[in-house]
Amino acid sequence: MPSRREKRQTEARAVATPRIAPICALCGRPIPEGVPQSSHHLVPKMRGGTHGPQVLLHHICHKEIHATLSETELARAYNTPEALRAHPRLEKFIAWVSKRPPEFSSKVPGRRRARN
């Protein structure tokens, strides 16, 4: 059990250290507290990525990824943040959303990818 002194030191550190907002792995903007965010499995759970790596994204960025790419495409070719950023449609999205404030949220239009 921590002593009173240790408790005070822990509380002082918590107050003295400002919380740094996490950074979105897609657009690179900070994710402020209270802004919708999502954890994205780099390999979709349906394709064996249940216990695989995950990244934190703005909810709008996460919705754009899934509106643009299928689960199979995500598993095979776009399973890293760098690969996602290199996709032509996502590059355009990133250029567009990076001009908006971190709190920006918008509806993502319907499905963009063609059904096979």
C-alpha positions, 0 to 999 in steps of 0.5 A, a space after each residue: 500500500 502506498 504511503 501518503 507521501 507517495 500518493 501526494 507525489 503521484 497526484 503532483 505528477 498528474 497535475 504537473 504533467 499535461 496530458 498530451 493528445 494522441 496523434 491520429 495514425 492516418 492524418 497526423 492531427 492530434 485527437 483532443 479529449 472528447 473527440 470521437 476516436 476509433 481503434 483500427 485493426 491494421 489486419 481486419 478481425 475477419 481476416 485474422 487480425 483479432 490479436 494483431 496491431 491496432 492504431 488510434 484514429 479520428 472516427 472520420 478517418 476510420 470511416 473513410 478507410 472502410 468506405 474506401 477499402 474492402 476487408 480483403 484489400 486492408 488485409 493484403 495490401 494496406 495493413 500498415 499506416 504508411 500503406 494506408 497513407 499512400 492509397 490515392 483516395 486516402 491521400 486526397 482525403 488526408 490533404 482535405 481533412 488536414 486543413 480542418 481543426 482536430 475536432 472536425 467531424 462530418 458524415 462520410 458519404 456512402 460506399 465509394 468502392 465498386 462491388 465485385 
